[in-house]
């Protein structure tokens, strides 16, 4: 998800997730880390919301 202060856009994030999935399916020894949990993503969005002036903080 694109948000202020986040370095990657939708295309970059999709590419990373696709690569991580394929690494896990192929049992690659040094694969990319798995995707974060929902709780991790929620905490990240709360931090972005709290620090972004467009959300009134």
URVENPE-V724067 format. One record per pair of residues at least 24 apart in sequence whose ideal C-beta (glycine too) atoms are under 6 Angstrom apart, sorted by the first residue. I is the first residue (numbers start at 0). J is the second residue. If there is no record, write none. Layout:
I_J + I_J
This chain:
2_47 + 3_51
